[in-house]
Amino acid sequence: MPFLIFFLMISWPVLEVASIIQMNLWVGPLATFLLLAAGFTFGAFLVRSQGRLVALRVMEAVRAGEPPKKPLLESGTVTLAAILFMVPGFVSDVVAALLLVPQIRDLIWRGLSYGFRSRQPVPRQPRPEPQTARRQERPHRADDVIDVAAERALAVFAL
């Protein structure tokens, strides 16, 4: 796994630069710049829109009585796609476009949740019975209250 991460850290920028050079040869420098600017703009738009929608989706899931795992994952993948759109290069744009496809997000969800599924059901512990006898409240007495303002006023006059 560390080798894979190291390989991606080295090869990803090389692929991005190569994709920019190749696109420059295919469509020209102005069109390449405009495509990169459009990708950045679209990524910035996605980041702003996701910031507003995450809270709404999570609140809807909580109100429905479901855990907010799925809305958080979908919002997280769309935010990751937005960040990848903002990275200059076309390889990251292709990966970001794939992350925006709902079927691929479902595959990612299944892949991530596969490792967290337990093989055997977890036994539930019984809930403790609520205590029926509550602590009895004492009646309020005037002796229990200490008036700090009056104490200070008396101390001032005693001087």
N, C-alpha and C positions, 0 to 999 in steps of 0.2 A: 504493500500500500504506500509506504513512503516513496518508493521508486516511482509509482504512478503519479503521485503529487509532484515530485521533482520533474518528471518528464513533461507534465502539463504546464508547469511553470516556465519551462524552457521553450517548449514547442508552441504554446498558444501565441505569444507575441510574434514569433517568427511567422506563423500562419496568418496573423492579422496583417503584418507588413506585406507579406507576399500577396494577400488578397487585394490590398489597396493598389499595389503595383500592377497586378494583372487587370484589375478593373480600370485603372488608368490607361492601360494599353488598349482595352476593348472599347471604352466609350469616351475617353479623353479626360483631361484634367478638370475641366469645369463641371462636367456631369458627375465625375467622381466626388468632387468637393460638395456638390449639391446633394448627392445621395448620402454622404456622411453627415451633412448638416441636417437633412431630413430625418435620418435615424436618430440623431441626438435630440432633435425637437420632439419627435414622437416619444422617445424615452422619457424626456422631461414631462411631457403631458401625462404619460402613464403613471409616473411617480406621484404627481399632484392628484390625479383622480383616485389612485389607490389609497392615498392618505385619508380621503373622505369616505371611501366605501368600506374600508376594513372595519371601522367601528360599527357601521350600520349592519354589516353582515354578521358580525359577532353578536350584536345585541339581538338580532332576529333569531339566531340559533339558540341563544340562551332563553329567550322568551318562549321558544317552541319546546324547551326542555331537553334540548340535545346538546352534547358537548361541542364546542366551537372548533373542533379539529379541522374539519373539512374547509370551512370558510377561511381559517387562518392559513392553511396550506395553499389554497387557491390564491389568496391575496399575496402570500409570500412568493409563489412562483411568478405571478404577474409582476411583482416588484422586482424580482430577480431579472425577469425579461426586460423590464424598463432600464435597469442598470446596464444590462448587456447591450441594449440599443444605444446607450450613451457612450459605450466604449468605442473608440474609433476602429473601424475594421468591419469586414463583411462576414467573417466566420462567426463572430459574436452576434451579428444581426440575424444570421440563419438560425443559430441556436435560440435566440430570443423569440423569433417567429415560431419556432417549434414549441416553445414553452407557452405560447399564447393559444395553442390548439387545445380545446378542452379534453379530447380523448388522450392526448399525451400527458396532460396533468393528471388524469385518472390513472394512467399507467404508473406515473411517479408515485401517486398516493398508494396504490397497491404495492409497489415495490418497497416503499418506506414502511408501510404498516405490516408487511410480511414478517419482518424480523421482530416486531413487537407483539405478535400474536402468541398467546401462550398455548402450549400443547394440551394442557389439562385445565379444566375450569378451576378458578380460584374459589375456595370455600369462603362463604360470607360469614362474618361474625355477627351473632345476634346483637341487636341494639339493646343497650341497657334500658330498663324501665324508668320512666320519669318519676322523680320523687314527688309524692303527693303531699307530704307534710312540708309546708313552707315555714321558713323562719318567722316567728311571730314578731310583729313590729311592736316596739315599745311606744306607749303614748308620749306625745311631745310635752315636755315640761319646760317651764320658764327657766329653771336652773341650768338647763343644758345649753342655753344660748349665751354667748359672751359677746357683748357689744364692744368692738375694738375702738370705735370712734368715741364712745363715752369714756372708755378707759384712758385714752390719750388726752381727752379734754380735761379729765380730772387730774392727770399728771401735769398738765401745763399750768393749771390753777394752783397746784400744790407747790410749785416753785415759787 
